[in-house]
Amino acid sequence: MTSSEQTLTPRPSPDDASAPGDRRRWFALAIVMTAAFMDLVDVTIVNIAIPSIQRDADASITQIQWITAGYALAFAAALITGGRLGDIHGRRRLFLIGIGGFTLASALCGFAVNPDMLVASRILQGSMAAMMVPQVLSIVHATFPAHERGKVFGLFGAVVGLGAVSGPLLGALLTEWNLFGLEWRPIFLINLPVGIAAFLLGRRFITESKAPKALKLDLVGVTLVSLGLLMLLYPLTRGRELGWPLWGYLCMAGALVVFAALLSYEKRKAVRDGSPLIELSLFRVKSFAAGIAVQTVFGVALGIFFLVWTLYMQIGLGWSPLRAGLTGVPFSIAVSVAAGMSVQKLVPRFGRKVLQAGALVMGAGVLLYLWEAHRYGPAIASWQMALPLVVMGAGMGLIVAPLTDAVLSEVPREHAGSASGLINTVQQMGNALGLGLVSVVFFGRIGDRLAPAQVGPAFVHAFQYALWWVAGIMGAIFLLMSALPKRPAQHVEGAEDEELPALEKEPELVP
């Protein structure tokens, strides 16, 4: 998550929050995990409220896509830079800037007067999350001694699972309750008291830390990445609405030129000062290159599925947000259970086969869902969706937990920080690309002028079409996984040389 690749030298002080026995470090842990939980929930909570936002704010299809894709794009573009800023200027300082900005952006989202303001506020929210999230694990490493981190990261895993389960339910409840007549707005406004409390407590309890030899910023690289993605995504989201004009195709072709310029610039920057945004030498490692492809394509699949799934249930089937949220509970539970089993029991014994099985199982779940959606049509019930959702969730859980270790297994340790940051970045970029493709694989199957009676069946049919795409993507992921190591390395927390790859030694504490 951050770019601190060098050996970091601990410099403890008796007054530090990281001193063994100091209870302040547990307050610091609660604060940073609250921030991580806010980010996790914010991604899933918005999806369930999308139909309500579309109705209440009269948002267009393009604006609906950018409410979700804008967050993912901004988060991806600024993620590595956020980690490096923390290394250079202090993780506590960047965490406070990030959570303060995230809270402000949440307020702007909640009080948005039109869809354009909501899209802009979501982009700001994503960029602030990119300042906040990379500091979480860094602060944990600076605050806790190695022998305590196993317990700490067990708690972190529980928070991740809780965020996956509670996000859709919380979004459904807040939307369904329509608090104070605010419709969907409480899904953003709920961040205000939590964010303010985390900011104030963070100032008091979090100890500052920096990397003694942090890499330099690569703002040109960030600009080129953002420009290239924007040139690719904007025509994809607007193309159908505008009748696929020529400038859209030219813009997407121009994105390839921008990405080529990015590669050329990153090669020169690596030679000049050794701190490129993208460490291109990593792609000489076959398993890493394949893993990056898996992460990107997997992000595309998730970006497509979760948005069209929400639209299918609430607009296609006419379900309430609460019913849609409750329908997704079996999926979230299956992800959490399978993720725990894959890391603790299955991967150490079966290696890469677990990830490949996950791709096949998730693909099978998608096909089963497709069969049931076709068989029962608009009359399908929540309980009939439970089996395919559990199968899909189990497959996803087998993939998400051990995938990072598999991708990093053969990466030289001196480049582990850059590699792990890049993994998170490309997954978010893939997610943004998937959300952009929704115009093609979902809305492209829906007519422009539908009578009210035609809307539901049209959304049901478009959902079934989109599922074919998701199933095909899972097949591609299965093939790409054959290039991953047969036995992914297991990073054992607490071992001197087996720290989390992105943060190899304890950061230097700054009083």
C-alpha positions as CSV (number, residue, x, y, z in Angstrom):
1,M,0.0,0.0,0.0
2,T,2.9,2.4,0.5
3,S,6.2,2.8,-1.2
4,S,8.6,2.4,1.7
5,E,10.9,-0.3,0.2
6,Q,14.0,0.4,2.2
7,T,14.9,-1.2,5.5
8,L,13.3,1.1,8.1
9,T,15.1,1.6,11.4
10,P,13.0,1.7,14.6
11,R,13.7,4.5,17.0
12,P,11.4,4.0,19.9
13,S,10.9,6.4,22.8
14,P,9.5,5.7,26.2
15,D,6.8,8.1,25.5
16,D,5.8,6.7,22.1
17,A,2.4,5.1,21.6
18,S,4.2,2.1,20.3
19,A,5.9,1.3,23.5
20,P,4.9,-2.2,24.8
21,G,2.2,-1.9,27.4
22,D,1.0,1.6,26.3
23,R,-2.7,1.4,25.9
24,R,-2.7,4.5,23.6
25,R,-1.7,2.3,20.7
26,W,-5.0,0.4,20.9
27,F,-6.8,3.7,20.6
28,A,-4.7,4.4,17.5
29,L,-5.6,1.0,16.1
30,A,-9.3,1.6,16.7
31,I,-9.1,5.0,14.9
32,V,-7.3,3.7,11.8
33,M,-9.5,0.7,11.5
34,T,-12.6,2.9,11.8
35,A,-11.2,4.8,8.8
36,A,-10.6,1.6,6.8
37,F,-14.1,0.5,7.7
38,M,-15.5,3.8,6.4
39,D,-13.8,3.3,3.1
40,L,-14.9,-0.3,2.7
41,V,-18.5,0.5,3.6
42,D,-18.6,3.6,1.4
43,V,-17.9,1.6,-1.7
44,T,-20.7,-1.0,-1.1
45,I,-23.2,1.4,0.5
46,V,-23.5,3.6,-2.6
47,N,-24.3,0.7,-5.0
48,I,-27.4,-0.2,-3.1
49,A,-28.7,3.4,-3.1
50,I,-28.0,4.0,-6.9
51,P,-31.6,3.5,-8.0
52,S,-32.9,5.9,-5.3
53,I,-30.3,8.5,-6.3
54,Q,-31.3,8.1,-10.0
55,R,-35.0,8.7,-9.1
56,D,-34.6,11.4,-6.5
57,A,-31.8,13.4,-8.3
58,D,-33.0,12.6,-11.8
59,A,-29.5,11.4,-12.7
60,S,-28.7,10.2,-16.2
61,I,-27.2,6.8,-17.0
62,T,-23.8,8.4,-17.4
63,Q,-24.0,10.3,-14.1
64,I,-25.0,7.0,-12.3
65,Q,-21.9,5.3,-13.7
66,W,-19.6,8.2,-12.7
67,I,-21.0,8.3,-9.2
68,T,-19.3,4.9,-8.7
69,A,-16.6,5.0,-11.4
70,G,-15.4,8.5,-10.4
71,Y,-14.6,7.3,-6.9
72,A,-12.7,4.2,-8.1
73,L,-10.7,6.2,-10.7
74,A,-9.7,8.9,-8.3
75,F,-8.8,6.3,-5.7
76,A,-6.7,4.3,-8.2
77,A,-4.9,7.3,-9.7
78,A,-3.8,8.8,-6.3
79,L,-3.2,5.6,-4.3
80,I,0.6,5.2,-4.8
81,T,1.1,8.9,-4.5
82,G,-0.8,8.9,-1.2
83,G,1.5,6.2,0.2
84,R,4.6,8.1,-0.8
85,L,3.3,11.4,0.6
86,G,2.9,9.6,3.9
87,D,6.5,8.2,3.7
88,I,7.8,11.7,3.0
89,H,5.7,14.0,5.1
90,G,4.5,11.7,7.9
91,R,1.8,8.9,7.9
92,R,-0.1,10.6,10.8
93,R,-0.2,13.9,9.0
94,L,-1.5,12.3,5.7
95,F,-4.0,10.2,7.6
96,L,-5.5,13.2,9.2
97,I,-5.5,15.1,5.9
98,G,-7.2,12.1,4.2
99,I,-9.8,11.5,6.8
100,G,-10.6,15.2,7.1
101,G,-10.9,15.5,3.4
102,F,-13.0,12.3,3.2
103,T,-15.4,13.7,5.8
104,L,-15.7,17.0,4.0
105,A,-16.3,15.2,0.7
106,S,-19.0,13.1,2.3
107,A,-20.8,16.2,3.5
108,L,-20.6,17.6,-0.1
109,C,-22.0,14.3,-1.4
110,G,-24.8,14.4,1.2
111,F,-25.8,18.0,0.4
112,A,-25.2,17.8,-3.4
113,V,-27.8,19.9,-5.2
114,N,-27.6,18.1,-8.5
115,P,-26.0,14.9,-10.0
116,D,-23.0,16.8,-11.4
117,M,-22.1,18.1,-7.9
118,L,-22.5,14.5,-6.5
119,V,-20.1,13.2,-9.2
120,A,-17.5,15.8,-8.4
121,S,-17.8,15.2,-4.7
122,R,-17.4,11.5,-5.2
123,I,-14.2,12.1,-7.2
124,L,-12.9,14.3,-4.3
125,Q,-13.9,11.5,-1.8
126,G,-12.0,8.9,-3.8
127,S,-8.8,11.1,-3.9
128,M,-9.1,11.7,-0.1
129,A,-9.5,8.0,0.5
130,A,-6.2,7.5,-1.5
131,M,-4.5,9.8,1.0
132,M,-6.1,8.0,4.0
133,V,-6.1,4.3,3.3
134,P,-2.4,3.7,2.5
135,Q,-1.5,5.0,5.9
136,V,-3.5,2.5,7.8
137,L,-1.1,-0.5,7.6
138,S,1.9,1.9,7.9
139,I,0.6,3.3,11.2
140,V,-0.1,-0.2,12.5
141,H,3.6,-1.2,11.8
142,A,4.8,2.0,13.4
143,T,2.6,1.5,16.5
144,F,2.8,-2.2,17.3
145,P,5.8,-4.5,17.8
146,A,6.2,-7.4,15.5
147,H,5.0,-10.0,18.0
148,E,1.6,-8.3,18.4
149,R,0.8,-7.8,14.7
150,G,-0.6,-11.3,14.2
151,K,-3.5,-10.4,16.5
152,V,-3.8,-7.0,15.0
153,F,-4.1,-8.2,11.5
154,G,-6.6,-10.8,12.6
155,L,-8.7,-7.9,13.8
156,F,-8.1,-6.1,10.5
157,G,-9.4,-9.1,8.6
158,A,-12.5,-9.2,10.8
159,V,-13.1,-5.5,10.0
160,V,-12.8,-6.2,6.3
161,G,-15.4,-9.0,6.6
162,L,-17.7,-6.8,8.7
163,G,-17.5,-4.0,6.1
164,A,-18.4,-6.4,3.2
165,V,-21.5,-7.7,5.1
166,S,-22.7,-4.4,6.7
167,G,-22.2,-2.0,3.8
168,P,-25.2,-3.2,1.6
169,L,-27.4,-3.7,4.7
170,L,-26.5,-0.2,6.1
171,G,-27.1,1.4,2.7
172,A,-30.5,-0.4,2.4
173,L,-31.6,0.6,5.9
174,L,-30.7,4.2,5.5
175,T,-32.3,4.5,2.1
176,E,-35.4,2.6,3.2
177,W,-35.9,4.7,6.4
178,N,-35.7,8.0,4.5
179,L,-34.5,9.8,7.6
180,F,-35.9,13.3,7.9
181,G,-37.1,13.0,4.3
182,L,-33.5,13.0,3.0
183,E,-33.9,9.9,0.8
184,W,-30.4,8.6,0.0
185,R,-28.4,11.4,1.5
186,P,-27.8,9.8,4.9
187,I,-25.6,7.1,3.3
188,F,-23.0,9.9,3.0
189,L,-23.9,12.1,6.0
190,I,-23.4,9.2,8.4
191,N,-19.6,9.6,7.8
192,L,-19.6,13.1,9.3
193,P,-19.8,12.2,13.1
194,V,-17.5,9.2,12.6
195,G,-15.0,11.1,10.5
196,I,-14.9,14.1,12.9
197,A,-14.4,11.8,15.9
198,A,-11.6,9.9,14.1
199,F,-9.9,13.1,13.1
200,L,-9.9,14.6,16.7
201,L,-8.9,11.3,18.3
202,G,-6.3,10.6,15.7
203,R,-4.5,13.9,16.5
204,R,-4.2,12.8,20.1
205,F,-3.4,9.1,19.9
206,I,-1.6,8.4,16.6
207,T,2.2,8.6,16.7
208,E,3.9,10.2,13.7
209,S,6.2,8.1,11.6
210,K,8.1,8.5,8.3
211,A,10.3,6.5,6.0
212,P,13.9,7.7,6.4
213,K,14.6,7.3,2.7
214,A,11.2,7.8,1.0
215,L,11.0,7.8,-2.8
216,K,10.2,11.0,-4.6
217,L,6.8,11.8,-6.1
218,D,6.0,11.1,-9.7
219,L,3.3,13.6,-10.4
220,V,3.9,13.4,-14.2
221,G,3.2,9.6,-14.0
222,V,0.0,10.2,-12.0
223,T,-1.1,12.8,-14.5
224,L,-0.5,10.5,-17.5
225,V,-2.3,7.6,-15.8
226,S,-5.3,9.7,-14.9
227,L,-5.5,11.3,-18.4
228,G,-5.2,7.9,-20.2
229,L,-8.0,6.4,-18.1
230,L,-10.2,9.4,-18.5
231,M,-9.7,9.3,-22.3
232,L,-10.7,5.7,-22.2
233,L,-13.6,5.8,-19.7
234,Y,-15.4,9.0,-20.7
235,P,-16.2,7.9,-24.3
236,L,-17.3,4.4,-23.0
237,T,-19.8,5.9,-20.5
238,R,-21.1,8.7,-22.9
239,G,-20.8,6.8,-26.2
240,R,-24.2,5.1,-26.1
241,E,-26.0,8.2,-25.0
242,L,-24.4,10.3,-27.8
243,G,-24.7,7.7,-30.5
244,W,-21.1,6.6,-30.5
245,P,-19.6,9.7,-32.2
246,L,-16.2,9.7,-34.0
247,W,-14.5,11.7,-31.4
248,G,-15.2,9.0,-28.9
249,Y,-13.3,6.4,-30.9
250,L,-10.5,8.9,-31.5
251,C,-10.3,9.6,-27.8
252,M,-10.1,5.9,-26.9
253,A,-7.3,5.5,-29.5
254,G,-5.5,8.5,-28.1
255,A,-5.6,6.8,-24.6
256,L,-3.3,4.2,-26.1
257,V,-0.9,6.9,-27.1
258,V,-1.0,8.4,-23.6
259,F,-0.2,5.0,-22.1
260,A,2.7,4.5,-24.5
261,A,4.0,8.0,-23.4
262,L,3.6,6.9,-19.8
263,L,5.8,3.8,-20.3
264,S,8.5,5.8,-22.1
265,Y,8.5,8.5,-19.3
266,E,8.6,5.8,-16.5
267,K,11.7,4.2,-18.1
268,R,13.5,7.5,-18.2
269,K,12.5,8.4,-14.6
270,A,13.7,5.0,-13.3
271,V,17.1,5.7,-14.8
272,R,17.2,9.4,-13.6
273,D,16.2,9.1,-10.0
274,G,15.0,5.5,-9.3
275,S,11.5,6.5,-8.2
276,P,9.0,5.9,-11.0
277,L,5.3,5.6,-10.3
278,I,5.4,2.2,-12.0
279,E,8.5,0.0,-11.6
280,L,8.6,-1.5,-15.1
281,S,11.3,-4.0,-14.2
282,L,8.6,-5.8,-12.2
283,F,6.9,-6.9,-15.4
284,R,9.9,-9.1,-16.3
285,V,8.7,-11.4,-13.5
286,K,6.2,-13.7,-15.2
287,S,4.1,-14.3,-12.2
288,F,3.8,-10.6,-11.3
289,A,2.8,-9.6,-14.9
290,A,0.2,-12.4,-14.9
291,G,-1.0,-11.4,-11.4
292,I,-1.4,-7.8,-12.4
293,A,-3.5,-8.9,-15.4
294,V,-5.6,-11.1,-13.1
295,Q,-6.2,-8.2,-10.6
296,T,-7.2,-5.8,-13.5
297,V,-9.6,-8.2,-15.2
298,F,-11.0,-9.3,-11.8
299,G,-11.7,-5.6,-11.0
300,V,-13.5,-5.3,-14.4
301,A,-15.7,-8.3,-13.5
302,L,-16.6,-6.9,-10.1
303,G,-17.2,-3.4,-11.5
304,I,-19.7,-4.8,-14.0
305,F,-21.5,-7.2,-11.7
306,F,-22.2,-5.2,-8.6
307,L,-23.7,-2.2,-10.4
308,V,-25.9,-4.2,-12.8
309,W,-27.0,-6.5,-10.0
310,T,-28.3,-3.6,-7.9
311,L,-30.1,-2.2,-10.9
312,Y,-31.6,-5.6,-11.8
313,M,-33.0,-6.2,-8.3
314,Q,-34.4,-2.7,-7.7
315,I,-35.5,-1.5,-11.1
316,G,-35.8,-4.8,-13.0
317,L,-37.6,-6.7,-10.3
318,G,-39.0,-3.7,-8.5
319,W,-37.6,-4.7,-5.1
320,S,-37.1,-2.3,-2.2
321,P,-33.5,-1.3,-1.2
322,L,-33.9,-3.3,2.0
323,R,-35.0,-6.5,0.2
324,A,-32.1,-6.1,-2.2
325,G,-29.6,-5.6,0.6
326,L,-30.8,-8.6,2.6
327,T,-30.7,-10.7,-0.6
328,G,-26.9,-10.0,-0.8
329,V,-26.2,-11.3,2.8
330,P,-25.5,-14.9,1.8
331,F,-22.9,-13.7,-0.8
332,S,-21.1,-11.5,1.8
333,I,-21.0,-14.3,4.4
334,A,-19.7,-16.8,1.8
335,V,-16.9,-14.4,0.8
336,S,-15.8,-14.0,4.4
337,V,-15.9,-17.7,5.2
338,A,-14.1,-18.8,2.1
339,A,-11.5,-16.1,2.4
340,G,-10.5,-17.3,5.9
341,M,-10.4,-21.0,4.8
342,S,-8.3,-20.3,1.7
343,V,-5.5,-18.5,3.5
344,Q,-5.4,-20.6,6.6
345,K,-6.0,-24.1,5.3
346,L,-6.3,-24.5,1.5
347,V,-3.5,-22.4,-0.1
348,P,-0.7,-23.8,2.2
349,R,-1.8,-27.3,1.1
350,F,-2.9,-26.9,-2.6
351,G,-1.2,-23.6,-3.7
352,R,-2.3,-22.1,-7.0
353,K,-5.0,-24.7,-7.5
354,V,-7.1,-22.9,-4.9
355,L,-7.2,-19.6,-6.8
356,Q,-8.0,-21.4,-10.1
357,A,-10.7,-23.3,-8.3
358,G,-12.0,-20.0,-7.1
359,A,-12.3,-18.7,-10.6
360,L,-14.1,-21.8,-11.8
361,V,-16.5,-21.8,-8.8
362,M,-17.3,-18.1,-9.2
363,G,-17.9,-18.6,-12.9
364,A,-20.1,-21.6,-12.1
365,G,-22.1,-19.4,-9.7
366,V,-22.5,-16.8,-12.4
367,L,-23.8,-19.4,-14.8
368,L,-26.2,-20.8,-12.2
369,Y,-27.5,-17.3,-11.5
370,L,-28.0,-16.8,-15.2
371,W,-29.9,-20.0,-15.5
372,E,-32.2,-19.1,-12.6
373,A,-32.7,-15.6,-13.8
374,H,-33.8,-16.9,-17.2
375,R,-36.0,-19.7,-15.7
376,Y,-37.9,-17.6,-13.2
377,G,-37.7,-14.2,-15.0
378,P,-39.3,-11.3,-13.0
379,A,-41.0,-13.8,-10.6
380,I,-37.7,-14.9,-9.1
381,A,-37.6,-14.8,-5.3
382,S,-34.7,-13.9,-2.9
383,W,-34.4,-17.4,-1.6
384,Q,-33.9,-18.7,-5.2
385,M,-30.9,-16.4,-5.6
386,A,-29.3,-17.7,-2.4
387,L,-27.6,-20.8,-3.9
388,P,-25.9,-19.0,-6.9
389,L,-24.9,-16.1,-4.6
390,V,-23.3,-18.5,-2.1
391,V,-21.4,-20.3,-4.9
392,M,-20.2,-17.0,-6.3
393,G,-19.2,-15.7,-2.9
394,A,-17.3,-18.8,-2.1
395,G,-15.4,-18.6,-5.4
396,M,-14.6,-14.9,-4.8
397,G,-13.4,-15.6,-1.3
398,L,-11.0,-18.3,-2.6
399,I,-9.5,-15.7,-4.8
400,V,-9.3,-12.3,-3.0
401,A,-7.5,-13.4,0.2
402,P,-4.5,-15.3,-1.2
403,L,-4.1,-13.5,-4.5
404,T,-1.8,-10.7,-3.3
405,D,0.7,-13.2,-1.8
406,A,0.6,-15.2,-5.1
407,V,1.3,-12.1,-7.2
408,L,4.2,-11.0,-4.9
409,S,5.8,-14.5,-4.4
410,E,8.6,-14.0,-7.0
411,V,9.0,-10.2,-6.8
412,P,12.4,-9.1,-5.5
413,R,12.0,-7.9,-1.9
414,E,13.5,-4.5,-2.7
415,H,10.6,-3.8,-5.0
416,A,7.9,-5.3,-2.8
417,G,6.5,-1.9,-1.8
418,S,6.1,-0.7,-5.3
419,A,4.6,-4.0,-6.4
420,S,1.9,-4.1,-3.6
421,G,0.9,-0.5,-4.3
422,L,0.6,-1.3,-8.0
423,I,-1.6,-4.3,-7.3
424,N,-4.1,-2.2,-5.3
425,T,-4.0,0.5,-8.0
426,V,-4.7,-1.8,-11.0
427,Q,-7.6,-3.5,-9.2
428,Q,-9.2,-0.1,-8.7
429,M,-8.5,0.8,-12.3
430,G,-10.1,-2.4,-13.4
431,N,-13.1,-1.6,-11.3
432,A,-13.4,1.8,-12.9
433,L,-13.1,0.2,-16.4
434,G,-15.8,-2.3,-15.5
435,L,-18.1,0.4,-14.4
436,G,-17.5,2.2,-17.7
437,L,-18.2,-0.9,-19.7
438,V,-21.7,-1.1,-18.1
439,S,-22.8,1.2,-20.9
440,V,-21.9,-1.4,-23.4
441,V,-22.8,-4.7,-21.6
442,F,-25.9,-3.6,-19.8
443,F,-27.4,-0.2,-20.9
444,G,-26.6,-1.1,-24.5
445,R,-29.3,-3.8,-24.3
446,I,-32.0,-1.4,-23.0
447,G,-34.0,0.7,-25.4
448,D,-34.1,4.4,-25.1
449,R,-37.8,4.9,-25.0
450,L,-39.6,2.3,-22.9
451,A,-43.1,2.2,-21.7
452,P,-43.3,1.8,-17.9
453,A,-44.4,-1.8,-18.3
454,Q,-41.3,-2.5,-20.5
455,V,-38.7,-1.2,-18.0
456,G,-38.7,-4.3,-15.7
457,P,-38.4,-6.9,-18.4
458,A,-35.7,-4.9,-20.3
459,F,-33.5,-4.6,-17.1
460,V,-34.0,-8.4,-16.5
461,H,-32.9,-9.2,-20.0
462,A,-29.9,-6.8,-19.8
463,F,-28.8,-8.4,-16.5
464,Q,-28.8,-11.8,-18.1
465,Y,-26.7,-10.5,-21.0
466,A,-24.2,-8.9,-18.6
467,L,-23.8,-12.1,-16.7
468,W,-22.5,-13.8,-19.9
469,W,-19.7,-11.2,-19.9
470,V,-18.9,-11.8,-16.2
471,A,-18.8,-15.6,-16.8
472,G,-16.4,-15.1,-19.8
473,I,-14.2,-12.8,-17.7
474,M,-13.9,-15.5,-15.0
475,G,-12.8,-18.0,-17.7
476,A,-10.1,-15.6,-18.8
477,I,-9.0,-15.2,-15.2
478,F,-8.7,-18.9,-14.8
479,L,-6.4,-19.1,-17.8
480,L,-4.2,-16.2,-16.6
481,M,-3.8,-17.8,-13.2
482,S,-1.8,-20.6,-14.8
483,A,1.2,-18.2,-14.8
484,L,1.0,-17.7,-11.1
485,P,3.5,-19.7,-8.9
486,K,2.3,-23.2,-7.9
487,R,3.1,-22.5,-4.3
488,P,2.6,-18.8,-3.4
489,A,4.8,-17.5,-0.6
490,Q,3.1,-17.1,2.8
491,H,4.1,-14.0,4.6
492,V,4.2,-14.9,8.3
493,E,3.4,-12.0,10.5
494,G,5.9,-11.5,13.2
495,A,8.9,-13.2,11.5
496,E,11.8,-10.9,11.1
497,D,12.1,-11.3,7.3
498,E,8.5,-12.0,6.5
499,E,6.7,-8.8,7.2
500,L,3.9,-7.5,5.0
501,P,5.5,-7.0,1.7
502,A,4.6,-3.3,1.4
503,L,6.1,-2.4,4.7
504,E,9.2,-4.5,5.3
505,K,10.5,-3.2,8.6
506,E,9.2,-1.0,11.3
507,P,9.1,2.6,10.2
508,E,11.2,5.2,12.0
509,L,9.1,6.9,14.7
510,V,9.2,10.7,14.6
511,P,8.5,12.4,17.9
